[in-house]
Amino acid sequence: MLNLKYQNTRDRAIGLGGMAVAMVVWDNEEYFAGLDLDAEADNGLALSPDFFAVHNSNLSAKAVWNDRVAKFQIGLGLLVANVLSRALVNSREEITPQLRQTLVKRLQDEGRYACDLTDNEVEALFSKAYGYFHSVFGHHVVGSLVTTIADALETDRRLDRDRVLEILAPLYRQ
């Protein structure tokens, strides 16, 4: 896997399937609304309005910052899951060190902008997510579930939340 750009429709479907898995295994499915293979580039995974909700103005600055960091971590995890799903499930190969560094650099820029995180803090979050999702997408059952989502997505072009969670039900038993 040489770059972040989708190679074809199948590659995108596998990436979106990986993102759906990430929402479930990181217990963030309350923010998950569905998948759309024909959506704009950054909108294939639909998130619920709660994900974007503006918080009560009476909250402390620390509470608001913690929420921003938590949302940044979700986005970071989704990106890592997308890339690792495509690499490990679809291509059956590791990502290159160059691609890994590209991911870290982009996330460091976003982490600085979104939550004033240092490069080292972002690198630590990335490494944790990368290690976790590498083991998740290296598991044959998860790979099979991602493939099932991708097949359904290529057929139907759009999957609602309930259909995706139905496919991913075996993850709740793990």
Secondary structure as UniProt FT lines:
FT   HELIX           9..25
FT   TURN            26..27
FT   HELIX           29..31
FT   STRAND          32..36
FT   TURN            37..38
FT   TURN            41..42
FT   STRAND          45..47
FT   HELIX           49..52
FT   TURN            57..58
FT   HELIX           61..84
FT   HELIX           85..91
FT   HELIX           97..115
FT   HELIX           119..137
FT   HELIX           140..156
FT   STRAND          158..160
FT   HELIX           161..167
FT   HELIX           169..172
//
